[in-house]
Amino acid sequence: MNGTRASVRLSISSLRAHKRRFAGTFVAVLLGVAFLTGTLVMGDTLRASFDTMFANANAGTDAVVRGADVITVAGETRGTRQPVSTALVKRIERTPGVAAAAPDIQGAGQLIGADGKPIGGQGPPTLAGNWIDDPELNPYRLAAGRAPAAPGEVVINRGAADRGGLRIGDTTVLRTPDPVHVRIVGLATFGGQDGMGQVTYTAMTQADAEKYLTPKPGEASAIQVRAGPGTGQRELVDALRPVLPKGVEAVTGQAAAAENRDMISGAFLGVFTTLLLVFSGIVLLVATFSIHNTFAIVVAQRTRENALLRALGAARRQVVVATLVEATAVAVIASAAGLAGGIGIAAGLQALFPAVGFPFPDGSLVIGAVSLLLPLAVGVLVCLGSALLPAVRAGRTAPLAALRESAVDDSGASRTRAVTGLVLLVASVGAALGGTLAPSVWLSAVGAVAALAAFVILGPVAATYAVRTLGAPLGRLRGVTGGLARRNALRSPRRTASTATALMIGVAVVSLFTVFGASLKATMNRTVDRSFAGDVAISAPAFGAGGSGLSPRLAPAVGRLPQVATAVGLGKGVAEVDGAGRALTVTDPGARAPRPARLHPVGPPRGRGGVPRTAPPPPPSGWPPPRSNP
């Protein structure tokens, strides 16, 4: 016990006397913990804000009646459902326990702003639907103006109006994808917000929604149902099931709201938090090498000091504990500072995104126990793990080392290390090539990790030759200073390589993203060159992201031009083949000329929306074939 107390007192005295030694370690731990904390706090805050927004918007919906069959492609959570007949509304209203029911029509509709440019469509969906008169069933609330009552009248969400410079009384165009001239008579909010992030919403009368957004009149994406007094959501669903036809199901409002919340926020939050977590992991990985190098240098500088302690009777365990106590003190202080910095990062991101035009739901920061304890534990463990080997090396210092000069540490450049690194490097190259040719993502990932490990192992060996080669002219160019620098770098190849490893990882990450981006761009260019045989392509802005596409009438109109031999409209659709969802290309084979013709993609045909009100409509890849009654 006395030995442990003495080790602690010795560590505290050493920290006070050599504060500058640990400045780099402190900053490395602080940054890693700060990014990890900011990621967790921001994710919890956004998740709680979205939950509150959807709960407020769908508080009055107790059940949703919708198509039971859903087609998903490649495991996507957002699928295409069959529409339901609006004639079911009267049958549902006669069911005991039902207070009100209303059809919910959904589809794609992109507004044109006051400047003539489309609003949104760069990723977030552009929604259109019917305005529901029952305020309990309608997730949107009128903030100004009135509800649409005549053909051509619409209500838009306030966020879309602000971004497009539109006001009540303005006339504009709504692409459904057929252009429809509309007049704005009201502005609406969703769950107390100006909208669902960057999602735009346009509400028409039910007649206009059936005319422009559905394959044929009398169909709706779903039917919203409100329960009467004393009837719970589960009781309401049980009462509705006997009156529903085959292929139609009823789910509770809470279940539907949870699905919609996951569709809107789940995918975005997943990508957002994953990117930040990857960045935090890279920072912590670089910090590991930096911390290890710092303590390795400290231990090397204190060789005589540790040897003197051993000569005075200190045990190996006491020297190891003294070094680890220093690491723990630095880790705890730096991690605590990192927690504060991470909370500041989350608050800054919360204020930054609305400033750059990407608003998030309002709400205060949510700081959970996991968001505090996990980064703190990671910071301490990373620091202690990085300092463990230098601490053990310090404990092995012989007492006689206090009486002699420090020897050159060339253990890092041993033949065993060189052979091991070369074997691992050859194996990593083989795994990477195998994963590329197979192809196998996992095999490629294993090859990449093995290559990184091989470079770390070969670092001291390469550092020896690099310093001898690159440092040879230093004696002539910089005199005594250059010669000393070269000898100091050669004194400990392992320490030199550890210093360079952090920079190596940073350059490797930058190279990874640069090469990946260039490769992806080249692959897409080759794919387009091989698949596109036309002379001219006509497409809508942000095709395939969140726009409404082009009108199916455009292809025949282009084909009638004297300069055009053949014009064929291409769209995307989904179908169930052998029990699995498939993405299909939709076109009209009869529109092709007798001779081989070049195809001119003109965007997706108009289709219906097939998802609940608060979920985004399927992208062009999920649209059905062209309808016959535009």
N, C-alpha and C positions, 0 to 999 in steps of 0.2 A: 504493500500500500504506500509506504514511504517512497519507494522507487518510482511508483506511478505519479505521485504528487510532485516529486522532483522533476520528472519528465515534463509534466504539464507546466511547471514554473519555468523550466528551461525553454520550452516552446514559446510561452508568452513573452519572455524576455527577448528571444530571437526575433519574434514578429515585431516587437517595438523597435528593435535596433535596425532591422533590415526591411522596413515597410516597402521600399521601392522594388525589392526583389519580386514581390508577389503582385505587382500592379497588373502585369499581363494576365496572370491567372485570374485575378479578380474580375477584370474586364471580360475575359472569355466566358467565365461562369455566368456573369451578369447578363451578357447578351443571349446566351443559350436559354437561360431560365426566363428571361423577359419575353422572347419570342414564343416559347412554349406556353407561358401563362397568358399572353395576349391572345393566342390562338384559342385556347380553351375558354377563356372568358368571353371572347367575341362569339364563339359558337354557341355557348349557353345563352348569351343575350339574344342573338338572332332567333334561336329556337324558341325561347320563351315569348319573344315579340310576335313571331308568326303564330304560335299557339293562341295567344290572346286575341290577335286579329281575326283568325278564323273562327274562334269560339264566339266572338261578338257578332260576326257576320252571319253565322248559321245558327244562332241561338233559337230562332223560331221554327226551324225545320226539324220535325220529329221523325220523319221517314222519307226515303227517296225510292221511288219506283223506277226501275230501269231495265234494260235488256240484260238477261242473265249470261248470255254468251259474250265473251270478250276475246279478241284476237290480239295477241302480243307477239312482237318480233324481237328475237335475240334477247328474251328475258326482260324486256322493258316493263316497268311498272305501269306505264301509261299505255292503254290499249284502246282499240276501236270496238264500240258496242253497237248492237243493232238498235234502231230507234224504236220507240213505243208509240202506240196510237193515242192521239189526244182524246179519242172517244172514251178511253178508260177513266177520264177525269170524273164524268158523271157517275160511273159505277163506283169509283172510290169515294166520292162525296156521300153516297148512300150507305156506306159501310159504317156500322156502329163504332163510335169512338173517334170519327174523323170530323174535325171542325172546318177544314178548308183544304183544297187541292188546286194546283195550278200547273200547267205545262211549262217545261223549261226547255227552250230551244237554244242550241249552241252552234256556233260556226265561226269561220274565220272572216274577219272584217277589218281592213286597214284604212284608217282615216288619213285624209290629206290635210296637212296643216295650212295655215294662212299664207305661208310662203310657197305653196305648191308642192312641197316635199312630203313624202309619207312619214307618219309618226310611228316610231318604234320599228319593229321588224328586224333589229340587229341581234336577235336571239330570243328576248322575251316575246310571248305570244301576243297576237292582236286579235282580241275576242269581239264577237258580235252575238247578240241574242235578242230575246223578247223581254220587254219590261213587264214584271209581275206586279199587279196592282196591290196584292196583299202585302202590307209592309212587314209582316212577320215572316213570310216565306221568301221575300226578296232580300238577298244579302247586301244589296246596294241601297243607300239612303239618299234621298234628294237633299242636296245642300243648297241649291238655288234653282229657280225656274219651276217647271211642272213636268208631269209625265207625258210621254208621247200619246197623242190621241188621233191623229190623222195620218194618212200615208205620207211618208217622207220625213216625218218628225222623229227625232232621236234624242236620247239622253246619253251623254258621255261622261266618263269619270273625270274628276277635276284635275288629276295629274296629267292626263292626255291633253286636256284643254290648255293647261299652262305650257306644256312643251310645244304644242302646235300653234300657240297664239290665237286660240279660238275663244269666242264668247257666245253667250246666249243671243240668238237671233241671226248668227252667221250661217251661211250656207256653204257646204263643202261636198266632197265626194267620198263615198265609202266603197272601197273595193271588196267585193264579196265572192269571187274576184271580179264579177261584172261590175262596172262602175255604176253606182247609184247616187243620185243627187239627193242630199238630205239637208234638213234644217235643224239646227241645235235649239232645243226648247228647254233643256235642263242640264244641270251638272250634279254628279252623284259622288258619294264616297263609299268605300268598302271597309267595313269593320272600323270605322272612325278614321281611316287614312284616305289619302287622295287616290289610292288605287293599290293594287298588288304589286308593289315595286314599280318596274317599268312596263308592266302589262297594261295594254289599253283595252277599254271596253266601250262598246256602243250598243245601246238598247233601243229596239224599234217596237212598233206595235206587233201584236202576234201575227196579224195578217202579213205584214211586210217580212217578218222573220220566216214564216212558212214559205213565202214567195222566193226569197233570196238565199236562204240558208239550208233548206231541206230538199231532198230529192223530189218530194211531192207533198202537197198539202195534207194536213191531218196527221203529221208525224212530229214527234218531239224527242229531244235527246233524253229527257227524263221527266218525271212528274214529282214535284215537291208536295209534301203532305204535312199538314199541321194537326196535332191531336187536340181533342176536346178536353175540358176540365176533368181531372181525375184519371186520365189515361196516360200511361207511361209509354216510352218509345218502344220497348220490347213488346208490350201488349198491343200497341198499334200495328207493329209488323206482323205479329201472329194473327191479328184480325184481317189484315190485308191479303195474306197468302192465299186463302181459299177463293178469293174473287179475281185473282190474277190469272191470265191465260198462260199457256205453256211458253217458255222462253222469256218470261218476265219475272223479275224478282223484286223484293222489297228489303231494304236494309235500313237500319236506324240512322237517324241524322248524325249521331256522334260518329258512327263508323264511316259514313260518307265524308264527313268533315275531316276525319283523320286521314282518309285516302287522299283527299284534295290537298291537305296540308303537306303530306309527304311528297305529292307530285310537284307542288310549287316550291317548297322549301327544302325537301330532302335532297334532291339532286344538286341544287345550288350549294347548300351547306356542305354536302359531301365533297364536292370539288373544291370549295373554298377552304375548308378545314384541312383537306388532304394536302393542298399546295402549301399552306402555312406550316403544317406539321413536317412536311418534307424539308422545307427551308429550315425549320428549327432543328431537325435531325442533322442537317449538314453543318449548322453552326455548332452543335454539340460535338459532332465528330471532329471538326477542326479544333474545337476547344480541348478535346481529349489529348491530341498531339501537343498542343501548346502547353497544357498543364503538365503533361509528362516531361516535356523538354525543360520547363521551368524548374521542376523539382530535381531533374537530373543535373542541371547546372548548379543548383543550390547544394546538392549533395556533394558534387565534385569540388565546389569551392570550400566546403566545410570538412574535407577529408581529414585534415590535421586536427580540426576541432573535435570531430567524432573519435579519432584515434586517441586523442588526449583524454577524452571522457572514458574510453575503454581502459586506458592505462590507469586511470584513477579508480577503477572498480565498477564502472557502469556495465550492465549486462547488455547483450544484443537486443533483448526485448525492450529495454528502456530507450535505446537509440531509435528503434523502429517506432515505438509509441510516440516519442518526441516529434518525429517527422510527420506522423499521421495526425497528431494533434494540431500541428501547424496547418496541414491540409484541411482538417475539419473546421478550424476557425475561419480560414479564408472561404471555405465552401458555404458555411452557414451565413456569414455576413454578405457575401456576394449573392447568394440565393435570395436572401431577404430583400436586398436591393433590387434583384431581378424581378421579384414578385411585384414590387411597387412599380417598376418600369413596365412590366407586362400589363398591369391594369391601366397605366397611362397609354400604352400602345392601343389597347382595346377602345379606350375613350376617344383617342385620336382617330381611329378607323371609323368609329360610329359617327363622328362629326365630319370626316373627310368624304365618305361616300355620297351623302346628300349634296355636298358642295360641288362634286364633279358630275352631278346629274343622275346619281343612282341611289334614290332614296330607299331607306329601310323603314320598317315599322317603328313607330316611336316606342320608347321604353327605356327604363333605367338599366344600368349595367347589372348583370346577374353574376355574382361571384360565389360560386359553390365551394364546398370543402375540397372536392376533387381538384378543382382548378387551382387551389392553393397548395394542397399537400403533395400532389403528383409532381409539379415542377420543382418544389423544394427537395423532395426525395431524389429526383433525377439529378439535380445540381450537386447535391452532397455525394451521391454515389459515383457520378462521373469524376468528381474531383478526387475522391478517395481512391477509386479504381486507377486513375491515372498516376497517383502518387505512390501506389503500393509498391511497384517494382523499385523505384528509386529509394523508398524507405527500407526495403529489404536489403538493397545494396549498401545503404548506409550502415545497417546493423552488422554487415559482414566486414566492416573496416577493421583491420588488425591494429592492435595497440602500437606496434612498431612503425606504423605508417606515419606517426607523429615525428619520427626521427629521420625520415628520408624524404627525398623529393618525390612528388607524385609522378608515377610512371605513365607512359603513354598508353592509353586505352585503345588497343587495336582489336579487341575481341569482337567488335561489330563487323569487322572485315574478314572473318574467318572463312576457311574453305568450306566448312559445313554449311554456313549460311549461304554462300554463293551457290553451292550445288542445290540446296533446298529451294532457294528462290528461283533458279533456272528451271527446275523440274515443275514447280508450281506455275511458272509463267507459260511453259509449253502446254501444260494441262489446261490452263485458262484459255489459251488461244484455240486449242482443239475444241473445248466446250463452246466457245463463242461461235466458231465456224460451224460446228454441228447444229447449234441452235438457229443459226441463220439459214442453213441449207434444209433443215428438217421440215418446217420451221418449228421452234419451240421457245416460247418466251421464258419458261423456267430455266431451260438449259443455257440460254443466252445470259440470263441474270446470274446464274451460278458462275459462268465464265467471267462476267464483269467483276463480280466480287472477288473471285480467285485472282484475277489480274491485279486488282487493287492490293490484295494481300501480298502478291508476288513483288510488286514494286516497293511495298513497305519493307519486306524482308531484304530485298536487294539494295535498299537505299544506302546502308553503310558501305557496302562493297562499291557501289557506283560512286558514292561520295569520295572515297579514297582516290580513285582514278581521276574523277572530275577535278578535285582540288589540286592534284599533282599536275594535271594538264593545264587547267585554266589559271592556276596560281603560279606557274613557272615564270611568266614575264613580270610578276609583281615585284620581285627583287630588283629588277633593273628599272622598272617604271616608278616604283614608290619607295625604293631604298629599304631601310631597316623596317619601316612600318609595314610594307608589303610582305617582307619575309616573315615577320612575326605573325601577321594575319594568316599566312599560308600554313605555318607550323601549328598555330592554335587550331585551325580547322582540321589538320591531320591528327592532332593529339587525340581526338575522340570522334571517329567517323560516325559512330552511332548517334552522338549528340548533334553532329552536323546534319545528318540525314533526317533526324527528328525535327530539326528546325525547318528544313525544306519541305517536309511532308505536308504541313498545314497549307503552304502555298501550292503544293502539288494538287491537293484535293480541291482547292478553290479553282485552279485553272482547269482541272478535270471536269468539274461541274459546268463551268462556262462552255468548255468544248463540247460536253454532252448535249446541252441544249442547242448549241449552234449547229452541230452536225445533225442532230435529230430534226431540227426545223428545216434545214436545207434538204435533207433526205426526204422528208415528208412532202415538201414542195415539189421536188423532182419526181417523186412517185406519182403525185396527182397530175403533174403535167404530162407524164408519159401515158397515164391512164386515159386522160382526156384526148390526147393525140390519137390513141389507138381506137377509142370508141366513137369519136365524133367525126362523121364524114361529111358534114354540111359545109356550106360556104358562109352562112350567116346564122348566128344564134340570137334569138330575142328572149330575154328573160327579165323578170321583175327584180327590183332592188332587193338584196338580202334574200334571194331565192333559197328556200330550204331552211331558213333560220326562223323567222317569225312573221314573214310577210304573207299576203293573201294569194300570191301567184298572179297569173294572167287569165284573162277571160277566155273561155273555150271558143268564143266567136272570132278570136283574133287570127287563128290559123287559117280558116276559110277566107278571111278578108285578105290576108297576106298572099294566099295562093291565087287569088284573082288578079294580082298585079301582073302586068305583061312581062316584067323582068324575072318572074319566079316560075320555075318549072314545077316544083313540088314543095309544099309546106305542110308539115305534119306536126300536130300538137302532141307533146309528150308529157305525161304526168306520172305520179307515183300512187300506188295503192297497196293494200294488204289483203291477203286471203289466207284461209286455212287449208293447207294441203297435207293430207296424211296426218291430221291431228296437230300440225305445227303451223305457226304463223309464218307467212312468207311475204317479203317485200316484192312487189311487182311493178313493172313499167306498164303504164296504161297508154294506149294509143288507138287509133282507128285504122285497122289494116286496109279498109276500103279506100282510104284517102291516098294511098300510094299510087304512083304512076305505073303503067304497064312495064316500062323500062326501068332499070335500076336507078333509083333516085336518091338524092342526098337528103338526109333528115335535118329539119330545122327545129330544135327544141324551142318551144314557146312557153314553157312553164306548165304548172299543174292545172288540170281541169277543175272546175268548181265542184265542191263536194259538200256534204253535210258535216256537222259537228256531232260527235258521238260520245262526249264525255260530260260529267256533271258540270254545273254552272261554275263552280269555283276552281275547276281544273282547266289547264290550258288546252286548246284544241290540238288535235294531232298535227304535226308538221306535214309538209307536202308528202313525205314518205308514208303518211298514214291516211291520205285522202282516198276516197273511193273513186270509181270511174266517173266520167262526165254524166251529168243528168240530162234527161231528154227534154225537160221543160225549164229552160233557164229563166 
